[in-house]
Amino acid sequence: MKEGDIQRQENGTSVLVRSVSLLLKQHSPISLFEFVINPRSFGQTIENIFYLSFSVRDARAKITLDRNGLPIVSYVDTLSESDMMIENKQCILEMTMAQWEVGNLCGS
């Protein structure tokens, strides 16, 4: 890879991160799985999770649990002082192709 290749890749990633953030803003709050899973493409599902992770890291999105314990993702327009005081927390979301396939068989 050349330096220009890396720059083009970074610009492409930034565009896709912004696109995911704008989509989230339009559909927020939404089930995390409904937002990121592409039932026709495991690879696209993983990419969606990757691009969403930047918005979570930058506090432009947050993931909470609904009353059934399922993850909900919401767009964050502005942060309150208490939100800014909260320590950043990270989590790992594991999704294997087998899990993705089972979810699709169940109508996800």
Secondary structure, DSSP 8 states (H G I E B T S, - for coil): --HHHHHHHHHHHHHHHHHHHHHHHHH-SEEHHHHH--TT-HHHHHHHHHHHHHHHHTTSEEEEE-TTS-EEEEE-SS--HHHHHS----------HHHHHHHHHTT-
